Amino acid sequence: MTVEKRALSPATRLAQALRFVDAQTGAIIPAIHPAATYARDENHALRGGLIYRRDGNQTTAQAEAILADLEGAAEAMLFSTGISAATAVIEQLPADAHVVVPDVMYYGVLGQFRSYAEKRRLRVSHYAAGNLDEMRARMRAGDTALLWVETPNNPNWDVTDIEAAAEIAHAAGARLVTDCTATPPCATRALDLGADISFHSATKYLNGHSDITAGVLSVREKGPFWEEIAEIRNHQGTVLNTWDAWLLIRGMRTLILRYERATENALQLAAHLERHPGVEGVLYPGLPSHPGHAIAQRQTGGMFGGMMSIIVKGSEATAIDVVRACEVFYPATSLGGVESLIEHRKTVSGEGFPVHPRLLRISVGIEDVGDLIDDLDCALARAGAG
């Protein structure tokens, strides 16, 4: 009897770091290669294709191979931070290029676009996140070079239809870049939905342990623009360092388990908070009441992740007091780690960023969900929300 062996699932490929086995030692864990330079052979030819650390090395290349496999990408490129990855995309654009970006998105990248616009390096138009009509209206056929989509967007968690955005971008002759940091490629494979470049802050879910900073770009089809991004990374020296690349590999091996648990916890917490008398609103695409729920369901397969925001009843001071009263949630800025975090977003992002004054951003981790629910219940009561 002939038995056809099925293709390995993403969960298996991730857990085994692409069935990694060291050719010399048989080790099943990738090594850490700290070398900054590489000797050539007697003919002055490269021995293994590596020249200098600024281009990457064996450890970084293994992490990039895992990410490209996870994304279904032609290639992935790792950077020292998410901001450095986003900056490389912006730097690749020609002078005076027109770009279309959301009016609310991760404030670090939004700040980059604003800075380049103030210096007249770019022309920037904004659309309301998730609003395809506004997005379409801001595009300029033959002029717009880039459409940036963040979905779900930070910190309001509005959802954008990536397939529809790809059609809008390509009809205008623009490239689509998607930031799906809150729904990593075990949930949303943006390149399969039509994006040209997928961006992630790998600091977050991909690593999942709050012990590195990293950014990654993955491309659907390589071309001169991709080679230019690689050259920018080389010149700026922003390739991910070896130790962080190794930690990223370690973190990705448990990505699906962590993400499933965070989603499970977040669904229970969001449903509880939606009924809480001290909460005015819960912004979480996993709730059926969320206006983008159906699109999020389609794009993530029900893997909505652990990111949500709540609007606390009372005053801005009440919202800040909720954060102060938490004893399980850490009052810290980041997301996607195994530990749960909470922050008053306006305090963190500053006055120039459009955010509700009573919005608390929550990153739900993998702790016992009963402890998380109890901690927020007690914090809301102590702060006098309601």
C-alpha positions, 0 to 999 in steps of 0.5 A, spaced: 500 500 500 502 506 498 501 512 503 502 519 501 505 523 506 502 530 507 506 536 507 508 539 514 504 544 517 506 551 519 506 549 527 511 543 526 515 547 521 516 552 526 517 548 532 522 544 529 525 551 526 524 548 519 527 541 521 534 544 523 539 539 524 547 542 524 550 538 518 557 538 522 554 536 529 547 533 529 545 539 533 537 540 533 538 547 535 541 553 531 548 555 533 550 562 535 555 565 530 558 571 533 563 572 527 563 579 524 568 578 518 569 571 514 576 569 511 576 567 504 580 561 500 586 561 497 583 564 491 580 570 495 573 567 493 568 567 499 567 560 502 560 561 504 557 567 501 558 571 507 563 577 507 561 582 513 556 582 519 552 588 516 550 583 511 547 578 516 550 571 518 548 564 519 544 565 525 540 571 522 539 567 515 536 561 519 531 566 522 529 569 516 528 563 512 523 561 518 520 567 517 519 567 509 516 560 510 511 562 515 509 568 511 509 564 504 514 570 502 520 570 496 524 572 502 525 576 509 529 581 511 531 582 519 532 589 522 535 591 529 528 594 530 521 595 527 522 602 526 529 601 522 525 596 518 519 601 516 525 607 515 528 602 510 521 602 506 521 609 507 528 611 505 527 606 498 521 611 496 524 616 491 524 624 493 517 627 493 513 620 493 506 620 495 504 615 500 497 614 503 497 612 511 492 611 516 491 617 521 491 612 527 496 607 527 503 605 531 505 612 533 512 611 532 511 609 524 506 615 524 511 619 527 516 617 521 511 619 516 510 626 519 517 627 520 519 626 512 513 630 510 515 636 514 522 635 511 518 635 504 521 628 503 514 625 502 507 627 501 503 624 505 495 623 505 491 620 511 485 616 511 481 613 517 483 606 518 478 601 515 475 606 511 476 603 504 472 609 501 477 614 504 483 610 502 480 610 495 479 617 495 486 619 497 490 615 492 492 618 486 493 614 480 500 614 477 503 618 483 502 614 489 508 610 490 505 606 497 499 605 501 500 603 508 495 599 512 495 597 519 490 592 521 488 591 526 490 598 527 494 600 534 491 602 539 483 602 536 484 595 533 480 597 527 480 592 521 482 593 514 480 588 508 487 587 506 484 584 499 480 590 498 486 594 499 491 591 495 486 592 489 486 599 491 493 600 491 495 596 485 489 600 481 493 606 482 500 603 481 502 603 488 505 598 492 501 595 499 505 594 505 501 591 511 503 592 518 499 586 521 504 586 528 498 584 532 496 578 528 502 575 526 503 570 520 500 564 524 494 568 523 494 573 517 498 571 511 498 578 508 502 576 502 497 571 500 492 576 501 495 581 496 500 585 500 507 586 496 511 587 503 509 584 510 512 588 516 512 586 523 515 588 529 518 582 531 519 584 538 512 583 539 508 576 538 514 573 533 519 573 539 514 573 545 518 574 551 520 581 551 527 580 551 529 583 544 527 588 539 527 586 532 523 588 525 522 584 519 520 585 512 517 580 507 516 580 500 512 577 495 516 578 489 523 580 489 525 586 485 530 592 484 526 595 490 527 590 494 535 590 493 535 597 494 532 596 501 537 591 503 542 596 501 539 601 505 540 596 511 547 595 509 549 602 509 545 604 516 548 597 519 541 595 522 541 588 521 539 584 527 544 582 531 546 575 532 544 574 539 537 577 538 536 573 532 537 566 536 532 569 541 527 570 535 528 563 533 527 560 540 521 565 541 518 563 534 518 555 536 512 556 541 509 562 537 502 558 535 502 555 542 503 562 545 498 566 540 492 561 541 493 561 549 493 569 548 487 569 543 483 564 548 484 569 554 483 575 550 476 572 548 474 571 555 476 577 558 473 582 552 466 578 553 467 579 561 469 587 560 463 588 555 458 587 560 462 591 566 459 597 569 465 601 569 467 600 562 464 604 556 467 600 550 471 594 548 475 595 542 477 588 540 475 584 533 474 578 536 467 580 539 461 579 534 459 586 536 466 589 533 464 592 526 470 589 523 469 582 526 467 579 520 473 581 516 478 579 522 474 572 522 476 571 515 483 574 515 485 571 521 481 564 521 478 566 528 485 567 531 484 574 533 490 575 538 491 578 545 490 586 543 485 590 545 483 597 548 478 599 553 474 606 554 473 607 562 467 610 564 469 616 568 475 621 567 482 621 564 484 621 571 480 615 573 483 611 567 490 612 569 488 610 576 486 603 573 493 602 571 496 604 577 491 599 581 493 593 577 497 588 580 497 582 575 498 587 569 504 590 568 504 598 567 509 597 561 509 599 553 509 593 548 505 588 546 505 580 544 509 577 550 507 572 555 506 577 560 500 581 560 501 589 559 496 595 560 498 602 559 494 609 558 495 610 551 495 618 551 500 618 556 505 614 552 504 617 545 503 624 547 498 630 546 500 630 538 497 623 537 489 622 536 487 617 542 481 617 546 483 620 553 480 614 557 483 609 552 487 603 556 491 599 551 491 591 554 496 586 551 493 579 554 498 574 555 498 567 557 497 567 564 491 564 568 485 568 565 481 568 572 487 572 575 487 577 569 479 578 570 480 579 577 485 584 577 482 588 572 475 588 576 479 590 582 482 595 579 476 598 576 473 598 583 479 601 586 479 607 581 472 608 582 470 607 574 462 606 573 
